[in-house]
Amino acid sequence: MTQFEIVLTIGFLSSNFVTPSFSQAPDQPHASPGAPQIPPGMKLPPGMVMPPRTPNDTLVSPEVNSDGRITFRVYAPEAKGVELRGEFYDFGKPPVPLVKGANGVWSITTEPISFGAYRYSFLVDGAVVLDSRNPATSSTPTEVRSLVEVSVSPDDFQADRPNIPHGAISTIYYDSPSAGGQRRLHLYLPPGYETGSDYPVLYLIHGGGDGDDSWPTVGRAGFILDNLIAEGKARPMVVVFPNGGVHGGQPMVADPDKDPFTQDLMSSIVPYVQSHYKVSSNPGMRALAGLSMGGIQTLNIGLTHTQDFGYIGVFSSGWFPDDQQAFKDKFGSTLLQETSRLKLLWYSYGDTDIARPQAEKILKMFDGYGVKYQTEMTPGGHTWTNWRLYLSQFATLLFK
């Protein structure tokens, strides 16, 4: 099948993924474009009837207030119950019920939420429902959720800042013989890409349960890079967001040969990017990073392919004990030699991160082999709040 790409341009002169965000609450909470209206003087064809207007025609949801509170609304006059679930709530918290108004609109306003992007959905009489008034979504291999972005200040590192150049995020389909068919990835080109050459490349992998759409949407990667480049804190680079799962599987092993993504990345994705984009052929101008499951894949591939990558970043990740021992048994004897080629091995995790114990065991293993690395522990847990921060930090250290 012929390889091709689709470039998504969302917003004026910007193709980063845009999510609803208001620096201030609108003066008219329900003032948005309504249902289609018949232009003056136009008559409907015989037999055609316009649907009756409802409160849903002018409903605003989500509505982000200046203090970080978010109001969600759903028009469901016949529903017996509507609940909200979202990543702005603590992990494991039960869905929160909305309150029904006399006009059939259910609503809820959250407490102030920290800046960032969050996925959410409604449960309407138990059925999972997207926010029909919000066109922004983020998909995984198994579901699509609505997406809301909170920026209480334009200085937020992940905010869609005005008056700076924006890059382009593309959806790419490529042939992968090792995976047995066509696969998809996303790709970021920096502002001014057309006028440059020999760009460095960062391959950035998502976590378990997510997909190649995750970093560009909930991860805010395009906006983070736009802002860093505009400030002169990061070098303009191409960023590739692959799908770390092959055939629906996302193995958490310590042997790169047992993960089909290894072949997909090294035999299909890297050669595709090298042949289709103006990127450097110098392996030292490539970086590999990933979060959680993607961090394990980064460890597996990066530590055994240092001839192909000059920089490695591991976010909130680590092998399980048996897998760590298996890696040591197979690759321990060459680990110091391999990592001596690296310009940077960077490891980060949160102080309440579920991956912290395993991460610290791996750092102790590195110490035992004399492997040089940099590490960063931040407040917080296994969340996109931290992973967006780690990308903003790691990107500034690359390709010096």
C-alpha positions in Angstrom: 0.0 0.0 0.0 1.3 3.4 -0.8 2.6 5.4 2.2 0.9 8.7 2.7 0.3 11.3 5.4 -2.5 13.5 6.5 -1.6 16.9 8.0 -4.2 18.2 10.5 -4.4 21.9 10.8 -6.4 23.1 13.8 -6.8 26.7 14.6 -5.4 29.7 12.7 -1.9 29.0 11.4 -1.5 26.3 14.0 -1.7 22.5 13.7 -1.1 21.6 17.4 -4.1 20.0 18.9 -6.4 22.6 20.4 -8.5 22.0 23.5 -11.2 24.3 24.9 -9.7 26.9 27.3 -10.8 30.3 28.5 -8.6 32.7 30.4 -11.9 34.2 31.8 -15.4 32.9 32.1 -17.6 34.1 29.1 -19.9 37.0 30.0 -22.8 34.9 28.7 -22.4 31.3 30.1 -24.8 29.9 27.5 -23.9 32.1 24.5 -22.5 29.9 21.8 -23.6 29.2 18.3 -27.0 27.6 18.3 -28.8 25.1 16.0 -28.8 25.9 12.2 -31.2 28.6 11.4 -33.1 29.2 8.1 -31.6 32.3 6.4 -34.2 35.1 5.9 -36.2 34.6 2.7 -35.4 30.9 2.4 -38.1 28.4 2.4 -37.7 24.7 3.4 -38.4 22.1 0.7 -41.8 20.5 0.9 -41.9 17.8 3.6 -38.7 19.1 5.4 -39.1 20.2 9.0 -36.4 21.8 11.1 -35.9 20.1 14.4 -37.2 21.9 17.5 -34.8 24.0 19.4 -33.6 22.7 22.8 -31.3 24.0 25.5 -28.6 21.9 23.9 -28.4 24.2 20.9 -26.6 26.9 23.0 -25.1 24.8 25.7 -21.4 25.5 26.7 -19.4 22.6 28.0 -16.8 22.6 29.3 -16.5 26.1 30.7 -13.1 26.9 32.2 -13.2 29.7 34.7 -10.3 32.1 35.6 -9.7 30.3 38.9 -9.3 26.9 37.4 -12.8 25.6 38.1 -14.6 23.8 35.3 -18.3 23.6 34.7 -19.6 20.6 32.7 -23.1 20.4 31.3 -25.1 17.7 29.5 -28.6 18.1 28.1 -30.3 14.8 28.9 -34.0 15.5 29.9 -35.0 11.8 30.0 -32.0 10.5 31.9 -32.3 9.2 35.4 -28.7 9.9 36.3 -25.6 11.6 34.9 -22.1 11.2 36.3 -18.7 12.7 35.5 -15.4 10.8 35.5 -12.1 12.5 34.7 -8.4 12.6 35.2 -8.8 15.8 37.3 -10.1 13.6 40.1 -7.9 11.3 42.2 -7.2 7.9 40.7 -9.8 5.4 41.7 -12.4 8.0 42.8 -16.0 7.0 41.9 -17.8 9.0 39.2 -19.3 12.2 40.6 -23.0 12.9 40.0 -24.3 16.0 38.2 -27.3 17.9 39.2 -30.3 18.2 36.9 -31.9 21.5 36.2 -35.5 22.2 35.3 -34.6 22.7 31.6 -33.2 19.1 31.4 -29.5 20.3 31.6 -27.3 18.4 34.1 -24.3 20.3 35.4 -21.4 20.3 37.9 -18.6 22.7 38.7 -15.4 21.3 40.0 -13.0 22.7 42.6 -10.1 24.7 41.2 -7.9 22.4 39.1 -4.2 22.8 38.4 -3.1 23.8 34.9 -2.9 21.0 32.4 -5.0 18.9 30.1 -7.4 16.3 31.3 -9.5 13.5 29.7 -13.1 13.0 30.8 -16.4 11.4 29.9 -20.0 11.2 31.2 -22.0 8.3 32.4 -25.6 8.8 31.3 -27.7 6.1 32.9 -24.6 4.0 33.0 -23.6 4.5 29.3 -20.3 6.1 28.6 -20.9 9.3 26.6 -18.6 12.0 25.2 -19.2 15.7 25.8 -21.2 16.5 22.6 -20.5 20.2 23.0 -16.7 19.7 23.0 -15.0 18.8 19.7 -11.6 18.2 21.5 -10.9 14.5 22.1 -8.0 12.2 23.0 -8.1 8.6 21.9 -6.5 5.4 23.1 -6.5 2.0 21.4 -9.8 1.1 23.1 -11.7 4.3 23.7 -12.1 8.0 22.9 -12.6 10.6 25.7 -13.3 14.3 25.7 -10.4 16.6 26.5 -10.3 19.9 28.4 -7.3 22.2 29.0 -6.8 24.5 32.0 -4.4 27.4 31.7 -4.9 30.1 34.3 -1.8 32.0 33.0 -0.3 32.3 29.5 3.0 31.6 31.2 2.0 27.9 31.8 4.6 25.9 29.9 2.0 23.8 28.2 -0.4 26.7 27.3 -1.4 27.7 23.7 0.5 31.0 23.8 -0.5 33.8 21.4 1.9 35.6 19.1 4.5 32.8 18.9 5.2 30.5 15.9 3.6 27.1 16.0 4.7 23.8 14.6 2.7 21.2 12.8 1.5 17.8 14.0 0.8 15.2 11.4 -0.9 11.9 11.3 1.3 9.4 9.4 0.5 6.0 8.1 3.5 3.8 7.2 4.1 0.2 6.2 5.6 -2.1 8.9 6.6 -5.5 7.5 7.6 -6.7 11.0 4.2 -5.9 12.3 2.4 -7.3 9.3 0.6 -4.3 7.9 0.1 -0.6 8.0 0.5 1.3 11.2 0.0 4.9 12.4 2.2 7.4 14.2 2.0 11.2 14.9 4.8 13.5 14.1 5.7 17.1 15.1 7.6 19.5 12.8 8.9 22.6 14.5 8.1 26.2 13.3 10.1 27.1 10.2 10.8 23.5 9.4 10.6 24.2 5.6 13.7 26.5 5.8 15.9 24.3 7.8 17.7 21.0 7.5 19.5 18.2 9.5 17.0 18.4 12.3 17.5 16.3 15.4 14.8 13.8 16.2 13.1 12.7 19.5 11.2 9.5 19.5 8.7 9.8 22.3 6.6 6.8 23.5 3.4 6.8 25.4 2.4 4.6 28.4 0.3 1.5 28.8 -3.3 1.8 27.7 -2.5 4.9 25.6 -1.5 5.3 22.0 0.3 7.5 19.4 -2.4 10.2 19.8 -1.8 10.6 23.6 1.4 12.8 23.6 0.0 15.3 21.0 -3.4 15.6 22.8 -3.4 15.1 26.6 0.4 15.4 26.6 0.3 18.8 25.0 3.7 18.0 23.4 3.3 20.3 20.5 2.5 23.4 22.6 5.3 22.5 25.1 7.9 22.4 22.3 6.5 25.5 20.6 6.9 27.4 23.8 10.4 26.1 24.5 11.6 26.8 21.0 10.1 30.3 21.1 12.0 31.0 24.3 15.3 29.6 23.0 15.3 26.9 25.6 15.1 24.0 23.2 16.6 23.4 19.8 14.1 23.0 16.9 13.5 19.3 16.5 11.3 16.7 14.9 9.4 14.6 17.4 7.9 11.2 16.5 5.1 9.8 18.6 4.8 6.1 17.7 2.3 3.5 18.8 4.2 1.3 21.3 1.6 -1.5 21.1 1.7 -4.0 18.3 -1.3 -6.2 17.5 -3.1 -4.7 20.5 -0.4 -5.9 22.9 1.8 -3.8 25.1 4.3 -6.2 26.7 6.2 -5.2 29.9 9.3 -7.3 29.5 13.1 -6.7 29.8 14.2 -8.2 26.5 13.9 -6.0 23.5 13.8 -9.1 21.2 10.5 -10.2 22.9 8.7 -6.9 22.2 7.6 -6.6 18.5 7.7 -2.8 18.8 11.5 -3.0 18.8 11.5 -4.3 15.2 8.8 -1.8 14.2 10.8 1.1 15.6 14.2 0.2 14.3 13.3 -1.4 11.0 10.3 0.7 9.9 9.8 3.9 11.8 13.3 5.2 12.0 14.1 4.5 8.3 10.8 6.1 7.3 11.5 9.3 9.2 15.1 9.3 7.9 13.9 9.0 4.3 10.9 11.3 4.4 12.0 14.3 6.6 14.9 16.7 6.7 16.5 15.1 9.8 20.1 14.4 10.7 21.7 11.1 9.8 24.0 11.4 12.8 22.8 8.8 15.5 24.0 11.3 18.1 21.3 13.6 17.0 18.5 11.1 17.9 16.9 10.8 21.3 14.5 8.1 22.7 12.2 8.6 25.6 9.0 7.2 27.1 6.7 7.1 30.1 5.7 4.1 32.2 5.4 1.2 29.7 7.1 3.4 27.1 9.8 4.0 29.6 10.4 0.2 29.8 10.6 0.1 26.0 13.0 3.0 26.2 15.2 1.1 28.6 15.1 -2.1 26.5 15.8 -0.4 23.2 17.9 2.5 24.3 20.3 0.7 26.5 21.0 -2.0 23.8 21.0 0.4 20.8 23.3 3.2 21.9 24.8 3.2 18.5 21.5 4.5 17.2 20.6 7.0 20.0 22.6 9.7 21.8 20.0 10.6 24.4 17.7 8.5 26.6 14.9 9.7 28.8 12.9 7.5 31.2 9.8 8.9 32.8 8.0 7.2 35.7 9.1 3.7 34.8 11.2 0.6 35.8 11.3 -3.1 35.3 9.7 -5.5 37.7 12.3 -7.4 39.8 12.4 -10.6 37.7 12.6 -8.6 34.5 15.4 -6.5 35.9 17.4 -9.6 36.8 16.7 -11.0 33.3 18.1 -7.8 31.8 21.2 -8.0 34.0 21.8 -11.6 33.1 21.6 -10.9 29.3 23.0 -7.4 29.0 24.8 -6.6 32.2 28.3 -7.5 30.9 28.0 -4.9 28.2 25.9 -2.2 29.9 28.8 0.1 30.9 30.3 -0.1 27.4 26.9 0.6 25.8 26.0 3.5 28.0 29.4 5.1 27.6 28.4 6.2 24.1 25.4 8.2 25.4 25.5 11.9 25.8 22.7 11.8 28.4 20.8 9.2 30.3 18.0 11.0 32.2 15.6 9.4 34.7 12.6 11.1 36.4 9.7 10.1 38.6 7.4 11.5 41.3 7.8 11.2 45.0 4.4 9.4 45.3 4.8 7.6 41.9 3.8 4.0 41.8 6.9 3.5 39.7 9.3 5.1 42.2 10.4 1.8 43.9 11.3 0.2 40.6 12.9 3.3 39.3 15.2 3.6 42.3 16.2 -0.1 42.0 17.3 0.6 38.5 19.3 3.6 39.5 21.0 1.4 42.1 21.7 -1.1 39.4 23.2 1.7 37.3 25.4 2.7 40.3 26.6 -0.9 40.6 27.8 -1.0 36.9 29.2 2.5 37.1 26.7 3.9 34.6 26.4 7.7 34.5 23.0 9.3 34.6 21.0 12.3 35.7 17.9 11.9 37.8 15.0 14.2 38.8 12.4 13.5 41.5 9.4 15.8 41.5 6.3 16.1 43.7 3.3 14.1 42.6 2.6 10.7 41.2 2.1 8.6 38.0 0.2 11.4 36.1 0.3 13.5 33.0 0.9 16.5 35.2 4.4 15.1 35.8 5.0 13.7 32.3 4.3 17.0 30.6 6.8 18.6 33.1 9.4 15.9 32.3 9.1 16.5 28.6 9.6 20.2 29.2 12.7 19.5 31.2 14.2 16.8 29.0 13.7 18.7 25.8 15.9 21.5 27.1 18.8 19.1 27.7 18.8 17.6 24.2 21.2 18.1 21.2 23.6 20.5 22.8 
